[in-house]
């Protein structure tokens, strides 16, 4: 407080100097504040214009124009407090010592509240919106830098903050800011002057409100109905997203203009299908693919209505869901009257994004990022437009992270954290999703604990942002109620499940020891010496032990057999090579041991699968790796075993006791199930899971409904503390590591190092594994110390903790968690 009083005494002199020198008010570097605010507001207006949004609060609709006006007000106001003498001194002399009085967000937010309140009082006659909307604008502006707090915290001002604001208000040169506001608001939906704000600021009513701002609400927010509260959450997210996107856009892109593309997706698919002979099917399964493709599009025409936003595509594995869904998306946006809307393709795992992305690239026949974009945490930050221009790293990263493309291929984490977290980097793109068609592949990977939250938020996003969701799976979970919430696009989809008899499930319900399980597999591979066999286990430890035992027991047959091991403790580089080798034709039969990472989207096909008991959807996904295209001479057998030892108990920890109990109940009395009966089992299982979901309380949904922003933090995957190891498998890996180390030998700022690393990050992480820290320990076992955040296994001196051979895949089991480090 003494600091504030001291600064008050110097205010008059500072303002006189500002007036006499007639200096211009700056925003960034040499950029004028008036220009920055005008340009951000212009971007915000362009972003919000057009149809798509529909927010209705207690029967009071906020029109698209009113929403655009509110975002415009937040943009015009968001940096207005940079006009204080404290900030102007800082922007001109950043290396000098400065106090927190240079900060601008808090005072800018109070001004934004004032302007938004005046606008809302003119626009809305009800009681709720003029009270609530200005508060949402205040919070968005207040936290366009820094981390957002919960609603009750954000609207409570301390005495120190009020004194702090008073000092800042007095420091502003009125003539300068009046000139700025006159220019900015001359073309706006409302006229506001600094003099108006000063009257408001000094009023006894507002001063009292500031001291206990939360009592300014004339209604009890938590007692609004849940649907309205979820809608208000989406409303705030849109305002917040639009402000951050527009602000960053002006700073980063400046004069860069990207083109909006509208591709004839149907035409591209027709060409692609013709080039690949899909229009002349030569096998039964390809005839079924064709039938499903065209009947789904025809059914879409019959059942689609612009007011219904949730659809599903349910088809067995290998029946062309990828192309069918893409065709549906292209046609759906035309039927909705939004031919330029984005198509977002959401895939559960980064490991299968690359292969799917290549299919879309071939369909669209383009390398332009304006047409097709890949985005996940390892994506290379390189954005290229249709003229082959590649943008600089900072611009590319922004364009990619805000999804400046017609078709985006991304992960569940990227998408769900955009709508179910307060991560600013991800949230910026939300405003660009209006009218989008979102294809969610393998939707069953969403944990049932999130079903209620996903259901209510998706339904709300459909109504408020006019987003269309298409859920794609062979094992369609009951997140949404069929016929009520969601419409199936494949007519008579059940018949396709009945048409196939590619696989057969054998369930052994008596629990067995792990060693017995291994011996059963060993005996089978000895007797069936020509069959490719896939073994899927639920833990890395079990998979590694099984793999090593099968090699020992099959030593006599090494000339006839290729062995492959897959887990996340094997580098991504090796996993890609292994998948390539598995898919390649060979005179030798293949024995593959893997964790569940092989289940979804990995395009391999074996004769037989041995699967440790897991939830039903996981089992059926596993079955999709056998006789995938009906190319085998016989029905592929899927042997399912319930293991009763430490590996069985680990299964319960991974999947949860509830899902495992429901799986066992679903399979009770079943010995053998033909593929044509899988759908019946899936339906039974998901009905039980839906009951569990309905009875599960959602802390995330509760936080959304009460705007406890700090608690809206989606964790799609339970995080366990890990440490990273870089494995120099080859000369490429060695060169990449040297490039990484060189970054730390150069004198550069952290953000510069981060930007340079981003240019080769994707390749770098092909050689990285993340090893869980053992419970009760502070670090992993390894035989070297960390270098710039990574343990290192050198090419010339490989770590004893990592097993790899470029010539013998039997050796390639990755990181060994059982070893003990000996450091010299």
C-alpha positions in Angstrom: 0.0 0.0 0.0 2.9 2.4 0.7 4.1 1.8 -2.8 0.7 2.9 -4.2 0.7 6.1 -2.1 4.3 6.9 -3.2 3.3 6.5 -6.8 0.2 8.6 -6.4 2.4 11.6 -5.5 4.3 11.3 -8.8 1.2 10.9 -11.0 0.5 14.5 -11.7 4.1 15.1 -12.8 4.0 12.0 -15.0 0.8 13.0 -16.7 2.1 16.5 -17.4 5.2 15.0 -19.0 3.0 12.7 -21.1 0.9 15.7 -22.1 3.8 18.0 -22.9 5.7 15.4 -24.9 2.5 14.5 -26.7 3.8 10.9 -27.0 1.7 8.3 -28.8 0.1 5.5 -26.8 1.8 2.2 -27.7 0.7 -1.4 -27.4 3.4 -3.8 -28.7 6.9 -2.5 -29.6 6.2 0.4 -31.9 2.6 -0.5 -32.6 0.0 2.1 -31.6 -2.6 0.9 -29.1 -5.5 2.3 -31.1 -4.3 0.2 -34.1 -3.9 -3.0 -32.1 -7.4 -2.6 -30.5 -9.0 -1.8 -33.8 -7.4 -4.7 -35.6 -8.2 -7.3 -32.8 -11.8 -6.1 -32.8 -11.9 -6.4 -36.6 -10.6 -10.0 -36.4 -13.1 -10.8 -33.6 -16.0 -9.4 -35.6 -15.0 -11.3 -38.7 -14.6 -14.5 -36.6 -18.1 -14.1 -35.1 -20.0 -13.0 -38.1 -22.5 -15.3 -39.9 -24.8 -18.0 -38.7 -24.1 -20.8 -36.4 -24.4 -19.6 -32.7 -27.6 -20.0 -30.8 -27.6 -19.3 -27.1 -30.9 -19.2 -25.2 -30.8 -18.3 -21.5 -34.1 -18.8 -19.7 -36.0 -18.4 -22.9 -34.0 -15.2 -23.7 -32.1 -15.7 -27.0 -28.8 -14.0 -27.6 -28.7 -13.4 -31.3 -25.6 -13.9 -33.5 -25.4 -10.1 -33.8 -25.6 -9.5 -30.1 -22.9 -12.2 -29.4 -20.7 -10.6 -32.0 -21.2 -7.2 -30.5 -20.2 -8.5 -27.0 -17.0 -10.2 -28.4 -16.3 -6.9 -30.2 -16.6 -5.0 -26.9 -14.3 -7.4 -25.2 -11.7 -7.0 -28.0 -11.9 -3.2 -28.1 -11.5 -3.1 -24.3 -9.0 -5.8 -23.6 -5.8 -3.7 -23.6 -7.3 -0.2 -23.0 -5.4 0.0 -19.6 -2.1 0.0 -21.6 -2.8 3.7 -21.7 -1.6 4.1 -18.1 1.6 6.0 -17.7 3.0 3.0 -16.0 2.6 0.7 -19.0 3.8 3.4 -21.4 7.0 3.8 -19.3 7.4 0.0 -19.4 6.9 -0.4 -23.1 9.5 2.2 -23.8 12.0 1.1 -21.2 11.4 -2.7 -20.7 14.8 -3.3 -19.1 14.2 -0.7 -16.3 12.7 -1.7 -13.0 8.9 -1.5 -12.9 6.1 -2.3 -10.5 2.9 -4.3 -11.0 1.1 -1.1 -11.8 2.3 -1.6 -15.4 -0.1 -4.6 -15.7 -3.2 -3.8 -17.7 -5.6 -6.8 -17.6 -7.5 -5.9 -14.4 -8.4 -2.3 -15.2 -9.2 -3.3 -18.8 -11.6 -5.9 -17.5 -13.4 -3.3 -15.4 -13.8 -1.0 -18.4 -15.0 -3.9 -20.5 -17.6 -4.7 -17.8 -18.8 -1.1 -17.9 -19.1 -1.1 -21.7 -20.8 -4.5 -21.8 -23.2 -3.5 -19.1 -24.3 -0.4 -20.9 -24.7 -2.4 -24.1 -26.7 -5.2 -22.4 -29.0 -2.7 -20.6 -30.0 -1.4 -24.0 -30.3 -4.8 -25.7 -32.0 -7.1 -23.1 -35.1 -6.4 -21.1 -34.9 -9.4 -18.8 -33.1 -9.4 -15.5 -30.5 -12.2 -16.1 -28.5 -11.2 -19.2 -27.7 -7.6 -18.2 -26.3 -8.9 -14.9 -24.6 -12.0 -16.2 -23.1 -11.2 -19.6 -20.9 -8.2 -18.4 -19.5 -10.5 -15.7 -18.5 -13.1 -18.3 -16.9 -10.3 -20.4 -15.0 -9.0 -17.3 -13.6 -12.5 -16.6 -12.5 -13.1 -20.2 -10.7 -9.8 -20.4 -9.2 -10.1 -16.9 -7.7 -13.5 -17.8 -6.6 -13.0 -21.4 -3.2 -13.2 -19.7 -2.6 -15.5 -16.7 -4.7 -18.4 -15.3 -8.4 -18.2 -14.8 -9.8 -18.7 -11.3 -13.3 -19.9 -10.3 -16.3 -17.7 -10.8 -16.7 -16.6 -7.2 -13.0 -15.7 -7.0 -13.0 -13.8 -10.2 -15.8 -11.4 -9.2 -14.4 -10.6 -5.7 -12.1 -7.6 -5.6 -9.9 -7.0 -2.5 -9.3 -3.6 -1.0 -5.8 -3.6 -2.3 -7.0 -4.3 -5.8 -9.4 -1.4 -5.6 -6.7 0.9 -4.4 -4.4 -0.4 -7.2 -7.1 0.3 -9.8 -7.7 3.8 -8.5 -4.0 4.7 -8.9 -4.1 3.3 -12.5 -7.2 5.2 -13.4 -5.6 8.5 -12.2 -2.5 7.8 -14.2 -4.3 7.8 -17.6 -4.1 10.9 -19.7 -7.7 11.6 -20.4 -7.3 13.4 -23.7 -5.2 10.6 -25.2 -7.6 7.8 -24.2 -10.6 9.8 -25.2 -9.1 10.1 -28.7 -8.5 6.4 -28.8 -12.0 5.5 -27.6 -13.6 8.0 -30.0 -11.9 6.4 -32.9 -12.7 2.8 -31.8 -16.3 3.2 -30.8 -17.3 5.5 -33.7 -18.3 2.4 -35.8 -19.3 0.2 -32.9 -22.7 -0.9 -31.6 -22.5 1.5 -28.7 -20.8 4.8 -27.9 -18.6 4.9 -24.8 -16.2 7.6 -23.6 -13.6 7.7 -20.9 -15.6 10.4 -19.2 -18.6 8.1 -19.0 -16.4 5.4 -17.5 -15.0 7.9 -14.9 -18.5 8.8 -13.8 -19.3 5.1 -13.5 -16.0 4.4 -11.7 -16.5 7.1 -9.1 -20.1 6.4 -8.4 -20.9 5.3 -4.9 -22.9 2.4 -6.2 -20.1 0.9 -8.2 -17.5 1.5 -5.5 -19.7 -0.5 -3.2 -20.1 -3.2 -5.8 -16.4 -3.5 -6.1 -16.0 -4.2 -2.4 -18.3 -7.2 -2.7 -18.8 -7.6 -6.4 -20.3 -11.1 -6.2 -23.5 -9.7 -4.7 -24.1 -7.9 -7.9 -25.9 -11.0 -9.1 -29.6 -10.7 -8.8 -30.2 -14.4 -9.2 -28.7 -17.6 -7.8 -26.5 -19.0 -10.6 -26.0 -22.5 -9.1 -29.8 -22.9 -9.0 -30.3 -22.4 -12.7 -31.2 -25.6 -14.5 -28.3 -27.8 -15.6 -28.9 -27.4 -19.3 -28.8 -23.6 -19.0 -25.6 -23.7 -16.9 -23.8 -26.0 -19.4 -25.0 -23.5 -22.2 -23.6 -20.6 -20.2 -20.3 -22.4 -19.9 -20.2 -22.8 -23.7 -21.1 -19.2 -24.0 -18.2 -18.1 -21.9 -15.8 -20.4 -23.7 -16.8 -18.9 -27.1 -16.3 -15.3 -25.8 -13.0 -16.3 -24.2 -11.8 -18.2 -27.2 -12.7 -15.5 -29.6 -10.8 -12.8 -27.6 -7.6 -14.9 -27.2 -7.7 -16.0 -30.8 -8.1 -12.5 -32.1 -5.5 -11.0 -29.9 -2.9 -13.7 -30.8 -3.9 -13.5 -34.4 -3.1 -9.8 -34.6 0.2 -10.1 -32.8 1.5 -13.3 -34.6 0.0 -13.2 -38.1 -0.1 -9.4 -38.6 -0.7 -9.1 -42.3 -0.9 -12.8 -43.1 -4.2 -13.9 -44.6 -5.0 -17.6 -45.0 -7.5 -18.7 -47.6 -10.8 -20.5 -46.7 -11.2 -23.6 -48.8 -14.3 -25.5 -49.9 -13.3 -28.8 -51.4 -15.7 -31.1 -53.3 -15.1 -34.0 -51.0 -17.6 -36.2 -52.8 -15.8 -35.7 -56.1 -12.4 -36.4 -54.5 -13.7 -39.6 -53.0 -15.3 -40.7 -56.4 -11.9 -40.2 -58.1 -10.0 -42.0 -55.3 -12.4 -44.9 -55.2 -12.2 -45.3 -59.0 -8.4 -45.1 -59.0 -8.2 -47.9 -56.4 -10.9 -50.1 -58.1 -13.3 -49.7 -55.2 -16.2 -49.1 -57.7 -15.6 -52.6 -59.2 -15.4 -54.9 -56.1 -13.8 -58.2 -56.7 -14.6 -59.9 -53.4 -17.5 -60.4 -51.1 -16.2 -58.1 -48.4 -15.6 -55.3 -51.0 -19.1 -55.7 -52.3 -20.4 -55.2 -48.7 -18.1 -52.1 -48.4 -19.6 -50.6 -51.5 -23.2 -51.3 -50.3 -22.5 -49.8 -46.9 -20.9 -46.8 -48.5 -23.8 -45.9 -50.8 -26.7 -46.9 -48.6 -25.3 -44.8 -45.8 -25.1 -41.7 -48.0 -28.6 -42.4 -49.3 -29.9 -42.8 -45.7 -28.2 -39.6 -44.7 -30.4 -37.7 -47.2 -33.5 -39.2 -45.6 -32.8 -38.7 -41.9 -30.7 -35.6 -41.7 -32.3 -32.5 -40.3 -30.3 -29.3 -39.4 -31.7 -29.3 -35.9 -30.4 -32.8 -35.0 -26.7 -32.8 -34.3 -25.7 -36.3 -33.3 -25.4 -39.3 -35.7 -23.6 -42.6 -35.7 -22.0 -45.0 -38.2 -21.9 -48.5 -36.9 -20.1 -51.1 -39.0 -17.9 -54.2 -38.4 -14.1 -53.9 -38.6 -12.8 -53.8 -42.2 -16.0 -52.5 -43.8 -14.6 -49.1 -44.8 -15.8 -46.8 -42.0 -13.0 -44.3 -42.8 -14.1 -43.4 -46.3 -17.8 -43.7 -45.6 -17.6 -41.3 -42.7 -15.5 -38.8 -44.7 -18.1 -38.9 -47.5 -20.9 -38.4 -44.9 -19.1 -35.3 -43.5 -18.7 -33.7 -46.9 -22.4 -34.3 -47.7 -23.6 -33.4 -44.2 -22.1 -29.9 -44.3 -23.8 -29.2 -47.6 -27.2 -30.4 -46.3 -26.7 -28.1 -43.3 -26.1 -25.2 -45.6 -22.5 -24.8 -44.4 -20.4 -25.9 -47.4 -17.3 -24.1 -46.0 -17.5 -25.6 -42.5 -14.6 -27.5 -41.1 -14.4 -31.2 -40.9 -12.6 -32.5 -37.8 -11.5 -36.1 -37.7 -10.8 -37.2 -34.2 -8.7 -40.4 -33.6 -7.9 -41.9 -30.2 -4.2 -42.6 -30.6 -1.3 -40.7 -32.2 0.1 -44.0 -33.3 -2.6 -44.4 -36.0 -3.0 -40.8 -37.0 -0.2 -41.0 -39.5 -1.6 -43.9 -41.5 -5.1 -42.4 -41.5 -3.8 -39.0 -42.5 -2.1 -40.5 -45.5 -5.4 -41.9 -46.7 -7.1 -38.4 -46.5 -4.1 -36.8 -48.2 -4.4 -39.2 -51.1 -8.2 -38.6 -51.3 -7.8 -34.8 -51.3 -4.7 -35.0 -53.5 -3.0 -32.1 -51.7 -0.2 -31.0 -49.5 -1.7 -27.7 -48.6 -2.3 -27.1 -44.9 -5.2 -24.9 -45.9 -7.0 -28.0 -47.1 -5.7 -30.8 -44.8 -4.0 -30.5 -41.5 -2.5 -33.0 -39.0 -2.4 -31.9 -35.4 -1.2 -33.7 -32.2 1.5 -32.9 -29.6 4.3 -34.3 -31.9 3.1 -32.6 -35.1 5.8 -30.8 -37.0 5.0 -27.0 -36.8 5.1 -26.5 -40.6 2.1 -24.8 -42.2 2.1 -24.6 -46.0 -0.5 -22.9 -48.2 -1.7 -23.7 -51.7 1.1 -21.7 -53.3 3.8 -23.8 -51.5 4.6 -21.0 -49.1 5.8 -22.3 -45.7 5.2 -19.9 -42.8 7.7 -19.2 -40.1 7.7 -21.4 -37.0 5.7 -19.0 -34.8 3.1 -18.4 -37.4 2.9 -22.1 -38.4 2.4 -23.1 -34.8 -0.5 -20.7 -34.3 -2.2 -21.6 -37.6 -1.9 -25.3 -36.7 -3.0 -24.9 -33.1 -6.1 -22.9 -34.2 -7.0 -25.4 -36.9 -6.8 -23.0 -39.9 -7.7 -25.7 -42.4 -10.7 -27.2 -44.0 -10.1 -30.8 -42.8 -8.2 -31.5 -39.5 -7.0 -34.9 -38.4 -6.4 -34.8 -34.6 -6.5 -36.7 -31.3 -9.2 -37.2 -28.7 -6.9 -35.4 -26.3 -6.7 -32.3 -28.5 -10.4 -32.2 -29.2 -11.8 -33.0 -25.7 -9.4 -30.6 -24.0 -10.6 -27.9 -26.3 -14.1 -28.2 -24.9 -13.5 -29.7 -21.5 -10.5 -27.8 -20.1 -9.2 -24.2 -19.6 -6.0 -24.9 -21.5 -5.6 -21.6 -23.5 -3.5 -23.1 -26.2 -6.3 -25.6 -27.0 -9.2 -23.3 -26.2 -8.3 -20.7 -28.9 -9.5 -23.0 -31.6 -13.0 -23.4 -30.2 -14.4 -20.3 -31.9 -13.4 -21.8 -35.3 -15.5 -24.9 -34.7 -18.9 -23.2 -35.3 -20.9 -25.3 -37.9 -18.2 -28.0 -38.0 -18.7 -31.7 -38.7 -16.8 -33.7 -36.1 -16.1 -37.4 -36.9 -15.2 -39.3 -33.7 -13.5 -42.6 -34.5 -13.5 -45.4 -32.0 -15.7 -43.4 -29.6 -15.7 -46.3 -27.1 -12.3 -45.3 -25.9 -13.9 -42.5 -23.8 -14.0 -43.8 -20.2 -17.6 -44.4 -19.0 -16.9 -42.0 -16.1 -17.0 -39.2 -18.7 -20.1 -40.4 -20.5 -22.5 -38.1 -18.7 -20.3 -35.1 -19.2 -19.6 -35.8 -22.8 -23.3 -36.5 -23.5 -24.5 -33.2 -22.0 -21.7 -31.0 -23.4 -22.0 -32.5 -26.9 -25.7 -32.0 -26.9 -25.2 -28.4 -25.8 -22.4 -27.7 -28.3 -24.7 -29.0 -31.1 -27.4 -26.5 -30.1 -25.2 -23.5 -29.3 -22.4 -23.8 -31.9 -24.3 -25.8 -34.5 -21.7 -28.6 -34.4 -22.6 -31.9 -36.0 -21.1 -35.0 -34.4 -20.7 -38.4 -36.1 -19.7 -41.3 -33.8 -17.9 -44.1 -35.7 -17.3 -47.6 -34.3 -17.8 -51.3 -34.6 -18.6 -51.3 -30.8 -20.9 -48.3 -30.4 -21.2 -47.4 -26.7 -24.5 -46.1 -25.3 -23.2 -42.6 -24.5 -26.3 -41.3 -26.2 -29.7 -42.8 -26.3 -30.4 -44.3 -29.8 -33.4 -42.8 -31.6 -33.6 -40.0 -29.0 -30.2 -38.3 -28.8 -28.6 -39.9 -31.8 -29.5 -41.2 -35.3 -27.8 -44.2 -36.9 -26.8 -43.5 -40.5 -26.2 -47.1 -41.6 -29.7 -48.5 -42.5 -30.1 -52.0 -41.0 -26.5 -51.9 -39.8 -27.1 -55.2 -37.8 -27.2 -57.2 -41.0 -23.6 -56.4 -41.7 -22.6 -58.0 -38.5 -24.6 -61.1 -39.4 -23.0 -61.3 -42.8 -19.5 -62.1 -41.5 -18.1 -65.2 -40.0 -14.4 -64.1 -40.1 -13.7 -64.8 -36.4 -14.9 -67.0 -33.5 -14.5 -66.2 -29.8 -13.7 -69.0 -27.4 -14.2 -68.0 -23.7 -12.5 -70.1 -21.0 -14.2 -68.8 -17.9 -12.2 -70.8 -15.4 -9.3 -68.8 -14.1 -5.8 -70.1 -15.0 -2.2 -69.3 -13.9 -0.2 -67.1 -16.2 2.4 -69.9 -16.8 -0.5 -72.2 -17.9 -1.6 -69.5 -20.3 1.9 -69.3 -21.9 2.1 -73.1 -22.1 -1.3 -73.3 -23.9 0.0 -70.8 -26.5 3.3 -72.6 -26.9 1.5 -75.9 -27.5 -0.8 -74.3 -30.0 2.0 -72.6 -32.0 3.9 -76.0 -32.0 0.8 -77.8 -33.4 -0.3 -75.0 -35.8 3.1 -74.3 -37.3 1.9 -72.3 -40.2 -0.5 -70.0 -38.5 0.3 -66.3 -37.6 -0.5 -65.8 -33.9 -1.2 -62.6 -32.0 -1.1 -62.6 -28.2 -2.5 -59.5 -26.4 -1.9 -59.0 -22.7 -3.0 -56.1 -20.4 0.4 -55.1 -19.0 3.9 -54.5 -20.4 5.4 -56.8 -17.8 3.1 -59.7 -18.7 3.6 -59.2 -22.4 7.4 -59.1 -22.1 7.5 -62.2 -20.0 5.2 -64.1 -22.3 7.3 -63.1 -25.4 10.5 -64.3 -23.8 9.0 -67.6 -22.7 7.5 -68.3 -26.1 10.9 -67.7 -27.7 12.6 -70.2 -25.3 9.9 -72.8 -25.8 9.9 -72.4 -29.5 13.7 -72.6 -30.0 13.4 -75.6 -32.2 11.3 -73.7 -34.7 13.3 -70.5 -35.1 13.9 -71.1 -38.8 10.2 -71.1 -39.5 9.1 -68.3 -37.2 9.5 -64.5 -36.9 8.9 -63.1 -33.4 7.7 -59.5 -32.8 7.1 -57.6 -29.5 5.1 -54.4 -29.1 4.6 -52.1 -26.1 5.1 -48.5 -25.3 8.5 -49.3 -23.7 9.6 -49.9 -27.3 10.5 -46.8 -29.2 7.9 -45.5 -31.8 10.6 -45.9 -34.5 10.7 -49.7 -33.8 7.0 -50.0 -33.5 6.5 -48.6 -36.9 9.1 -50.9 -38.3 7.5 -53.9 -36.6 4.1 -53.1 -38.0 5.6 -52.8 -41.4 7.3 -56.2 -41.1 4.1 -57.8 -39.8 2.2 -56.5 -42.8 4.8 -57.6 -45.3 4.5 -61.0 -47.0 6.8 -63.6 -45.7 7.5 -67.3 -46.0 7.7 -67.5 -42.3 4.8 -67.5 -39.9 4.7 -64.7 -37.3 4.2 -64.7 -33.6 3.4 -61.3 -32.1 3.1 -60.4 -28.5 1.6 -57.0 -27.7 -0.1 -54.9 -25.1 -3.5 -53.5 -26.0 -1.9 -50.7 -28.1 -2.4 -53.0 -31.1 -6.2 -53.1 -30.7 -7.5 -50.0 -32.4 -6.7 -49.0 -36.0 -3.6 -51.1 -36.6 -4.2 -52.7 -40.0 -2.8 -56.2 -39.5 -4.5 -59.6 -40.0 -3.5 -62.9 -38.3 -4.9 -66.4 -38.1 -5.3 -66.7 -34.4 -5.5 -64.5 -31.3 -4.9 -65.3 -27.6 -6.3 -62.5 -25.5 -6.2 -61.9 -21.8 -9.7 -61.1 -20.4 -10.5 -57.4 -20.8 -13.6 -55.3 -21.2 -15.9 -56.5 -24.0 -15.2 -53.5 -26.4 -11.5 -54.2 -26.1 -12.1 -57.9 -26.8 -14.1 -57.2 -30.0 -11.5 -54.6 -31.1 -8.8 -57.3 -30.7 -10.9 -59.6 -32.9 -10.6 -57.1 -35.7 -6.9 -57.9 -36.0 -7.7 -61.5 -37.2 -8.9 -62.5 -40.7 -9.6 -58.9 -41.2 -10.5 -59.1 -44.9 -11.8 -62.7 -45.0 -8.5 -63.6 -46.7 -7.8 -66.7 -44.5 -9.0 -70.2 -45.5 -10.6 -70.8 -42.1 -12.5 -68.9 -39.4 -9.9 -67.2 -37.1 -10.1 -68.3 -33.5 -9.9 -65.8 -30.7 -9.1 -67.6 -27.4 -10.0 -65.6 -24.3 -8.5 -66.5 -20.9 -9.0 -65.1 -17.4 -5.6 -65.1 -15.7 -5.5 -65.6 -11.9 -2.3 -64.1 -10.5 -0.5 -60.8 -10.2 -1.1 -60.2 -13.9 -4.9 -60.8 -13.4 -5.0 -58.3 -10.5 -3.2 -55.8 -12.7 -6.1 -56.0 -15.2 -8.5 -54.9 -12.5 -6.2 -51.9 -11.7 -6.1 -50.9 -15.4 -9.7 -51.3 -16.4 -11.5 -51.1 -13.0 -13.4 -53.8 -11.1 -16.7 -52.5 -12.4 -16.0 -53.1 -16.1 -14.4 -56.4 -15.5 -17.4 -57.6 -13.5 -19.7 -56.5 -16.2 -17.6 -58.3 -18.8 -17.7 -61.5 -16.8 -21.4 -61.2 -16.3 -22.0 -60.6 -20.0 -20.0 -63.7 -20.9 -21.6 -65.9 -18.3 -22.8 -69.2 -19.9 -21.0 -68.5 -23.1 -18.3 -70.9 -24.4 -18.2 -70.0 -28.1 -19.5 -66.9 -29.9 -19.5 -66.5 -33.7 -18.8 -63.1 -35.2 -22.4 -62.7 -36.3 -23.3 -62.8 -32.6 -20.8 -60.2 -31.4 -23.3 -57.3 -31.7 -25.7 -58.9 -29.2 -22.9 -59.2 -26.7 -21.8 -55.6 -27.2 -25.4 -54.4 -26.7 -25.7 -56.4 -23.5 -22.4 -55.1 -22.2 -23.1 -51.4 -22.9 -26.5 -51.5 -21.4 -24.8 -52.5 -18.1 -22.1 -49.8 -18.5 -24.7 -47.2 -19.3 -26.4 -48.0 -16.0 -23.1 -47.6 -14.2 -22.5 -44.3 -16.0 -25.9 -42.9 -15.1 -25.1 -43.7 -11.4 -21.6 -42.1 -11.5 -21.4 -38.5 -10.3 -19.2 -36.2 -12.4 -17.0 -33.7 -10.7 -16.1 -32.3 -14.1 -19.7 -31.7 -15.0 -20.4 -30.1 -11.6 -17.4 -27.8 -12.1 -18.7 -26.8 -15.6 -22.2 -26.2 -14.2 -20.9 -23.8 -11.5 -18.1 -22.2 -13.5 -15.4 -23.4 -11.2 -12.9 -22.9 -14.0 -9.9 -24.0 -12.1 -11.4 -27.5 -11.7 -12.4 -27.9 -15.4 -9.3 -29.9 -16.3 -10.0 -33.0 -18.3 -7.6 -35.9 -17.8 -8.5 -38.4 -20.5 -5.6 -40.6 -19.5 -4.7 -41.2 -15.9 -1.2 -39.7 -15.6 1.6 -41.5 -13.9 4.9 -39.8 -13.3 7.5 -40.9 -15.9 11.0 -40.1 -17.0 12.1 -40.0 -20.6 14.9 -42.0 -22.2 16.4 -41.2 -25.7 17.6 -44.4 -27.5 20.2 -43.9 -30.2 19.2 -46.9 -32.3 21.0 -45.7 -35.5 22.9 -42.9 -37.1 19.8 -40.8 -37.7 19.0 -41.0 -33.9 22.5 -40.0 -33.1 22.4 -36.9 -35.4 19.0 -35.9 -34.0 20.4 -36.1 -30.4 23.4 -34.0 -31.3 21.0 -31.4 -32.8 19.1 -31.4 -29.5 22.2 -31.0 -27.4 23.4 -28.2 -29.7 20.3 -26.2 -28.7 21.6 -25.9 -25.2 25.1 -24.9 -26.3 23.7 -21.8 -28.1 22.9 -18.6 -26.3 19.1 -18.3 -26.9 15.9 -17.5 -25.0 13.8 -20.5 -23.9 11.0 -19.7 -26.4 13.6 -19.6 -29.2 15.0 -23.0 -28.1 11.5 -24.4 -28.0 10.7 -23.1 -31.5 13.9 -24.6 -33.0 13.3 -27.9 -31.2 9.7 -28.0 -32.7 11.2 -28.2 -36.2 12.5 -31.7 -35.4 10.5 -32.7 -32.4 8.5 -35.3 -34.2 11.6 -37.2 -35.4 13.2 -36.8 -32.0 10.3 -38.5 -30.2 10.5 -41.4 -32.5 13.4 -42.5 -30.4 12.0 -41.6 -27.0 10.3 -43.9 -24.4 8.6 -42.7 -21.3 9.3 -45.0 -18.4 7.0 -44.9 -15.3 8.8 -44.2 -12.1 8.3 -47.2 -9.8 6.0 -46.6 -6.9 7.8 -45.4 -3.8 10.8 -44.3 -5.9 11.9 -40.8 -7.0 13.3 -41.8 -10.4 13.7 -44.7 -12.8 16.5 -47.2 -12.9 19.1 -46.4 -15.5 22.8 -46.6 -16.0 23.5 -42.9 -16.8 22.6 -39.5 -15.5 20.1 -37.2 -17.3 21.2 -34.8 -20.0 18.9 -31.8 -20.6 15.9 -33.8 -19.3 16.6 -37.2 -20.9 18.5 -40.3 -20.0 20.6 -41.4 -23.0 21.4 -44.8 -24.5 24.3 -44.2 -26.9 24.7 -45.9 -30.2 28.3 -46.9 -29.4 27.6 -47.8 -25.8 24.0 -49.0 -25.6 22.4 -49.0 -22.2 22.0 -52.4 -20.5 18.5 -51.3 -19.7 17.4 -51.3 -23.3 17.3 -54.4 -25.5 17.6 -53.9 -29.3 19.0 -55.5 -32.4 18.6 -54.3 -35.9 18.9 -57.9 -37.2 17.1 -60.1 -34.6 13.6 -59.0 -33.6 13.6 -61.6 -30.8 15.9 -59.3 -28.9 13.8 -56.2 -29.2 11.9 -56.0 -26.0 12.7 -52.4 -25.2 13.2 -51.1 -21.7 13.7 -53.6 -19.0 12.0 -52.5 -15.8 13.4 -55.5 -13.8 17.1 -54.4 -14.0 18.9 -52.6 -11.3 21.2 -49.7 -12.1 24.9 -49.9 -11.3 26.5 -46.5 -11.7 30.3 -46.2 -11.8 
